[in-house]
């Protein structure tokens, strides 16, 4: 991903920092100066911030290791000034797996806090909490450790706020999912998340707590997109390709002029075409992008066969729209043949068809929800 700096791979998972992370140096300086800290104290505060992010990384590894137990890979761990995220390749749909993956992160913070508390109690006098909130105390090792304990307790509590994308949102969703199913659970969890997010924003604005306001906005936006993506997954997996297969389509011959599909396209007809050879076998496709390019560059004297892609796949009629969607999003397919058990083509599904279907489906579900 652009804007991320790879700082190493541990346990097979790359750890990256987002460029905005650099702003933290300014933040440390700003906080140091406004709190009247001297050079040594600012350095200690900087160290403290580093330890904070180290704990965040360990927290993310908690999620990643638990996910690995369930066979889910972690693409990478990204750190930004507002926190870290372990980007899992998928979220298991079984509620208890999601629950344990979500809990594994905060659990790491509990382990750190408990371990450091034991260390503190055994080597220093006094309790496990700093004697005051003053950042000047960070220069004393005993107080530094106490601040780290508080930090881990805060990370634990904060991450369990029941709002997406916080771990607490996932915990809430998975617990609800056991009772009411995943999509309903997501809807309820998103709604609770949004209400909390508004609370954060309002509270942050009133108390001029900018960070809380930003986090509130972030949660609000993410809660909505989480809900949408689950709804979409559900619709895609529950729709058979036969429901939207298009039996009326034009097959272009490799020897046809490229103008033929161009004209159909320009007249507002089909947007993606199959290309067959002389025997009628499909040998390639002409996607919409190729046509747009040909029209832009005014290419007319070519044959369809010279302007096609040989990327073409068949899907059996029992497939779901999710299979189609995966081929389109991961392999860039634009048109797919659907075949019956005898291997005969019963029609095609192209990008246009999928997006029209989703549009209608989601507008309908909105219409259903609005008050009559
Ligand atoms: Zn987490």
Boltz pocket constraint, residues with backbone or C-beta under 6 A from the ligand:
constraints:
  - pocket:
      binder: B
      contacts: [[A, 59], [A, 60], [A, 63], [A, 102], [A, 105], [A, 106], [A, 159], [A, 167]]
      max_distance: 6.0
